[in-house]
């Protein structure tokens, strides 16, 4: 007998973004003027028509359990969206609605990964991917991307073994804002078909894309639908982070397995949030367009401002609302109190304590020597925050 925790827990850490968020909120409660650029959520309110649909669901007592895979009208609306926006054909039983895109991705990994299976993750990557793989019993194989954050296909090919179960990609990407080219997506598809592994395509930022670009889904490549697990949701596009609504699309056996996971954890997604999400898809889309236009203005400002700071370098941002910028020239320099800042984590801590601006250390995203900020804040807040960052980087 033993009262020790699971050995699996030794391989998993709490999400750095969640832990850092809690710390920042505590500092705010203590009266400190903290500018938060660490949280990955739109600062816009959920559109009024979506909120009204949630309120209506409550008033009409639509507050009970639903089907484990999500209500039929919502899955039908998702199927229609995929056809019209992406040219993809998914039947209702190839779609499962879940409690956020994060749960959808985690359930997908639990559905396909056996103990010891390898999952290739191009880095920099979203903080939770490696730990999600560990929770599913798999082994993360981290592969660096090219200098411009595009996929390094040679490196991915070299990482594939007979234990490879999947590759995880995200486009537009958190944390870099990169959008993978159609050519690179097709090359990955060719490799997937040749070596017979899944591609988990995280498309949660699909609509937040700039300069008239459009993200290309690997599920649309001939021969890839059965090998693709498509992840998407409502949190980013419709500013619905707290509603916790996401979905996955995959072949039927994967969907059935993922629904098993949900049935033994959250049972069903929120009934109220499902009705709000249905309105998000079927209602007017002008709020999305307005939000993206504002994000693009902020993107332009943040990109130019960061690159104007001596010793800072930021690569082009094509989508999402993040900037991952190189601060390696500041590593090893001394802070005002004489302490040497040994890495990006200490630099991030220094900016929080001295300048009261919260960024995320790039090490969390497997990108040491960088910091990541979200520009999902007003232009006035961003200007103030970047003034603080620039002042904080005046190190000796």
C-alpha positions in Angstrom: 0.0 0.0 0.0 1.1 3.6 -0.7 -0.3 7.0 -0.3 2.2 8.5 -2.7 1.1 10.4 -5.7 1.0 8.8 -9.2 4.4 8.5 -10.8 2.9 10.2 -13.8 2.5 13.4 -11.8 6.3 13.6 -11.5 6.4 14.1 -15.2 3.7 16.9 -15.3 3.9 20.4 -14.0 1.1 22.9 -13.5 0.6 25.1 -16.6 3.1 28.0 -16.4 0.6 30.4 -17.8 -2.0 29.4 -15.2 0.5 29.6 -12.3 1.9 33.0 -13.5 -1.7 34.3 -13.9 -2.5 33.5 -10.3 0.6 35.3 -9.1 -0.1 38.4 -11.1 -3.7 38.5 -9.9 -2.5 38.2 -6.3 -0.1 41.2 -6.9 -3.1 43.2 -8.3 -5.2 42.3 -5.2 -2.4 43.7 -3.1 -2.8 47.0 -4.8 0.1 46.9 -7.3 -0.3 48.5 -10.7 0.5 45.5 -12.9 0.1 45.5 -16.6 -0.8 42.0 -17.7 0.6 40.9 -21.1 0.8 37.3 -20.0 -2.8 36.1 -20.6 -3.8 34.7 -24.0 -7.4 35.9 -24.2 -9.0 38.7 -26.2 -9.8 41.8 -24.2 -13.0 42.4 -26.1 -16.3 41.4 -24.4 -18.3 38.4 -25.7 -20.6 39.8 -28.5 -24.0 40.8 -27.2 -25.9 38.3 -29.4 -23.9 35.4 -28.0 -24.4 36.6 -24.4 -28.1 36.9 -25.1 -28.3 33.3 -26.4 -26.7 32.1 -23.1 -29.1 34.1 -21.0 -32.0 32.8 -23.1 -30.8 29.2 -22.5 -30.9 29.9 -18.7 -34.3 31.5 -18.8 -35.7 28.7 -20.9 -34.2 26.2 -18.4 -31.8 24.7 -20.9 -29.6 23.8 -18.0 -29.5 20.0 -17.9 -27.1 17.4 -19.3 -26.9 17.1 -23.1 -25.5 14.4 -25.4 -21.9 13.6 -24.5 -20.8 14.6 -28.0 -22.7 17.9 -27.8 -26.1 19.0 -29.0 -27.0 18.0 -32.5 -27.7 21.6 -33.7 -24.3 22.8 -32.7 -22.5 19.8 -34.3 -24.5 20.5 -37.4 -23.5 24.2 -37.4 -19.8 23.2 -36.9 -20.1 20.8 -39.9 -21.5 23.7 -42.0 -18.8 26.0 -40.8 -16.1 23.6 -41.8 -17.6 23.1 -45.2 -18.1 26.8 -45.9 -14.9 28.2 -44.4 -12.4 25.3 -44.9 -13.8 23.2 -47.7 -13.9 20.2 -45.3 -16.7 17.6 -45.1 -17.3 16.3 -41.6 -20.5 14.4 -40.6 -22.1 15.0 -37.2 -20.7 11.8 -35.8 -17.2 12.9 -36.8 -17.5 16.0 -34.5 -17.4 16.1 -30.7 -18.0 19.3 -28.7 -15.9 19.5 -25.5 -15.2 21.8 -22.5 -12.7 24.0 -24.4 -10.2 23.2 -27.2 -7.7 22.3 -24.5 -9.8 19.4 -23.3 -10.5 18.4 -26.8 -6.8 18.1 -27.5 -6.1 16.3 -24.3 -9.0 13.8 -24.9 -7.7 13.3 -28.4 -4.2 12.4 -27.1 -5.7 10.0 -24.5 -7.7 8.4 -27.3 -4.7 7.7 -29.6 -1.6 7.5 -27.4 -0.5 4.3 -25.8 2.3 4.1 -23.1 5.6 4.9 -24.8 4.2 6.3 -28.0 6.1 9.3 -29.3 4.5 12.6 -30.2 6.6 15.1 -32.2 6.1 18.7 -31.2 7.8 21.5 -33.2 9.2 24.2 -30.9 8.6 26.9 -29.8 5.2 25.4 -28.8 2.2 26.0 -26.6 3.2 25.3 -23.0 0.7 22.5 -22.4 1.5 20.2 -25.3 4.3 18.3 -23.7 2.5 17.8 -20.4 -0.7 16.7 -22.2 1.4 14.0 -23.9 2.8 12.9 -20.6 -0.6 12.7 -19.1 -1.7 10.4 -21.9 1.4 8.2 -21.3 3.3 9.3 -24.3 6.8 10.7 -24.9 7.3 14.2 -26.3 9.9 14.5 -29.0 10.7 18.2 -29.3 12.0 19.4 -32.7 13.2 22.9 -33.3 11.6 24.9 -36.0 13.5 26.9 -38.6 14.9 30.4 -37.7 11.8 32.0 -39.2 9.5 29.7 -37.1 8.5 27.7 -40.2 8.5 23.9 -40.0 11.9 22.3 -40.4 10.7 19.3 -42.4 14.2 17.6 -42.4 14.3 17.7 -38.6 10.8 16.3 -38.4 11.6 13.5 -40.8 14.7 12.6 -38.8 12.6 12.5 -35.6 10.1 10.0 -37.0 10.5 6.5 -35.6 8.4 3.4 -35.5 7.0 4.7 -32.2 5.8 8.0 -33.7 2.0 8.3 -33.1 1.4 11.9 -34.0 2.8 15.4 -34.8 1.1 18.4 -33.2 1.0 21.6 -35.1 -0.7 25.0 -34.4 -1.4 27.5 -37.1 -1.7 30.5 -36.6 0.6 29.7 -33.7 0.9 30.4 -30.0 3.5 31.6 -29.1 5.1 33.0 -32.2 2.1 34.2 -34.4 3.6 32.3 -37.3 1.3 30.8 -40.0 2.6 27.7 -41.7 2.6 27.8 -45.5 0.4 25.5 -47.6 3.6 24.0 -49.0 5.0 23.0 -45.6 1.6 21.6 -44.6 1.4 19.5 -47.7 5.0 18.2 -47.1 3.9 17.2 -43.6 0.9 15.5 -45.0 3.0 13.5 -47.4 5.2 12.4 -44.5 2.1 11.4 -42.5 0.7 9.3 -45.3 4.1 7.7 -46.0 4.9 6.9 -42.3 1.3 6.5 -41.2 1.0 8.8 -38.2 -1.7 11.3 -37.0 -1.4 15.0 -37.3 -3.1 16.9 -34.5 -3.9 20.3 -36.0 -4.7 23.0 -33.4 -6.6 25.7 -35.3 -8.0 27.7 -32.4 -6.6 31.0 -33.9 -7.8 30.2 -37.4 -9.8 33.5 -37.8 -7.2 35.7 -36.1 -4.9 36.2 -39.1 -3.5 39.3 -40.8 -2.6 40.8 -44.2 -5.3 38.9 -46.1 -3.7 35.6 -45.3 -5.7 32.4 -44.7 -4.7 29.4 -42.7 -4.6 26.1 -44.7 -5.9 23.0 -42.9 -4.0 19.8 -43.3 -7.4 17.9 -43.1 -8.1 19.2 -46.7 -5.1 17.4 -48.2 -6.2 14.2 -50.1 -5.6 11.1 -47.9 -5.3 13.2 -44.7 -8.8 13.3 -43.3 -8.5 10.0 -41.5 -5.0 10.9 -40.2 -6.0 14.4 -39.0 -7.4 15.4 -35.6 -8.6 18.9 -36.0 -9.0 21.0 -32.9 -10.9 24.3 -32.8 -13.2 26.3 -30.6 -14.9 29.5 -29.7 -12.6 31.0 -27.0 -10.4 33.2 -29.3 -12.5 34.0 -32.3 -15.6 35.0 -30.3 -13.9 36.2 -27.1 -15.5 33.3 -25.1 -12.6 32.0 -23.0 -14.6 31.6 -19.9 -17.5 29.8 -21.6 -15.1 26.9 -22.1 -16.2 25.6 -25.5 -14.1 23.7 -28.1 -14.5 20.8 -30.5 -12.5 18.1 -32.3 -13.1 16.6 -35.7 -11.7 13.2 -36.6 -12.6 9.8 -37.9 -15.4 8.0 -36.1 -13.3 5.7 -33.9 -11.2 8.6 -32.6 -14.4 10.6 -31.8 -15.9 7.6 -29.9 -12.8 7.2 -27.9 -12.5 10.9 -27.1 -16.2 10.9 -26.0 -15.4 8.1 -23.6 -12.8 10.3 -22.0 -15.3 13.1 -21.7 -18.0 10.8 -20.3 -15.7 9.8 -17.5 -14.5 13.4 -16.7 -16.8 16.3 -17.4 -19.7 14.0 -18.6 -20.9 16.6 -21.2 -20.0 20.2 -22.2 -22.0 23.0 -20.6 -25.6 23.2 -22.0 -25.7 27.0 -21.7 -22.3 27.5 -23.4 -23.4 25.2 -26.2 -26.4 27.4 -27.0 -24.2 30.5 -26.9 -21.7 28.8 -29.3 -24.5 27.9 -31.7 -25.4 31.6 -31.9 -21.7 32.4 -32.4 -21.6 30.3 -35.5 -25.1 31.2 -36.9 -25.2 34.8 -35.9 -23.6 37.9 -37.4 -19.8 37.8 -37.8 -19.1 41.5 -37.9 -17.7 41.5 -34.3 -15.0 39.0 -35.4 -14.0 41.2 -38.3 -13.8 44.3 -36.1 -11.7 42.5 -33.5 -9.2 41.2 -36.1 -8.9 44.7 -37.6 -8.1 46.1 -34.2 -5.6 43.3 -33.4 -3.8 44.0 -36.7 -3.3 47.7 -35.6 -1.9 46.5 -32.3 0.2 43.9 -34.1 1.8 46.6 -36.3 2.5 48.8 -33.3 4.0 46.1 -31.1 6.1 44.6 -33.9 7.6 48.0 -34.8 8.0 49.1 -31.2 9.8 45.9 -30.1 12.2 46.0 -33.0 13.0 49.6 -32.2 14.4 48.6 -28.8 18.1 48.1 -28.8 19.1 44.4 -28.4 15.5 43.2 -29.1 14.5 41.2 -32.2 10.9 40.2 -33.1 10.1 38.2 -36.2 7.0 38.9 -38.4 3.7 38.1 -36.7 1.1 36.7 -39.1 -1.7 35.6 -36.8 -3.0 35.2 -33.3 -2.2 38.0 -30.8 1.3 37.2 -29.5 4.8 38.4 -30.0 7.7 36.2 -29.1 10.8 38.4 -29.1 14.5 37.6 -28.7 16.1 39.2 -25.5 19.2 37.0 -25.4 21.5 40.0 -25.6 20.2 40.9 -22.1 20.9 37.6 -20.5 23.9 37.9 -18.2 23.5 41.6 -17.6 23.1 43.1 -14.2 19.8 44.5 -12.7 19.7 47.7 -10.7 20.3 45.7 -7.5 23.5 44.2 -8.9 21.9 40.8 -9.5 23.0 39.0 -12.7 20.0 37.9 -14.8 21.0 34.4 -15.8 18.1 33.5 -18.1 14.8 34.6 -19.5 12.9 33.5 -16.4 14.9 35.8 -14.2 14.5 38.6 -16.7 10.8 38.1 -16.7 10.7 38.1 -12.9 12.8 41.3 -13.0 10.4 43.1 -15.3 7.4 42.1 -13.1 9.0 43.2 -9.9 10.7 46.4 -11.1 8.5 47.6 -13.9 5.2 45.9 -12.9 4.7 44.5 -16.4 3.8 40.8 -16.8 5.3 38.9 -19.8 5.9 35.2 -20.1 9.4 33.7 -20.2 10.1 32.0 -23.6 11.5 28.9 -21.8 7.9 27.9 -21.0 7.4 27.6 -24.8 10.8 25.8 -25.3 12.3 29.0 -26.6 14.9 30.1 -24.1 16.3 33.6 -24.5 12.9 35.0 -25.5 9.9 36.6 -23.9 6.3 36.3 -25.0 3.6 39.0 -24.7 0.0 39.1 -25.7 -1.2 42.2 -27.5 -4.8 41.6 -26.5 -4.9 44.9 -24.6 -5.8 48.4 -25.6 -3.4 50.5 -27.5 -2.9 52.8 -24.5 -2.1 49.9 -22.3 0.3 48.5 -24.9 2.1 51.8 -25.2 2.5 52.0 -21.4 3.6 48.4 -21.1 6.2 48.7 -23.8 7.5 51.9 -22.2 8.0 49.9 -19.0 9.7 47.0 -20.9 12.1 49.4 -22.7 12.9 51.1 -19.4 13.4 47.8 -17.7 15.9 46.7 -20.4 18.3 49.5 -19.6 20.6 47.0 -17.9 24.4 47.3 -17.3 
